[in-house]
Amino acid sequence: MKGTKRSFLGAIAASVAGAVAWRGSGAGTARAADAPSFEISHSDAEWHKLLTPAQYRVLRGEGTERPYSSPLNAEHRAGMFACAGCGLDLFSSKTKFESHTGWPSFWQPLDGAIATHADASFGMERNEVHCRRCGGHLGHVFDDGPKPTGLRYCMNGVALVFTPESA
């Protein structure tokens, strides 16, 4: 049943991804000036210089990459997944799993790495996940993940940087 549920959710997510990407694709999509302050902050112009256009669209504009477009889906080496905006380690490869939704998924973040808040955009009730250090949008968390947490942190690969463990 869960596989069917994930496939269904993946199909819905794929259809919504275009709308979400559109939402985060234009100018002026950066977080509002009244947003909480973060340990690492930059002006909108500085973020544009520091990030690729795709990273900016997702991390600062709260966009979503196309499903199955991230090379991190196929990343199975031991290592760490960090925020592409500030380099904070977010997820260990030990918690990565194949969710069949099209985005890198994890069942648990590192302690103190992320923060969440309610996201009711597009008529859906979800919990947005962002980097606790720079506020970059990473993706969403759902309650259909594997044990032991039962959570699925569905992340945009473009918002992450993978560093393999040293041999």
Buried (B, 14 or more C-beta within 10 A) or exposed (E): EEEEEBEEBBEEBBEBBEEBBEBBEEEEBBBEEEEEEBEBBBEBEEBBEBBEEBBBBBBBBBBBBBBEBBEBBEBEEEBBBBBBBBBBBBBBBEBBEEBEBBBBBBBBBBEEBBBBEEBEEEEEEBBBBBBBBBBBBBBBBBEBBBEEBEBBBBBBBBBBBBEEEEE
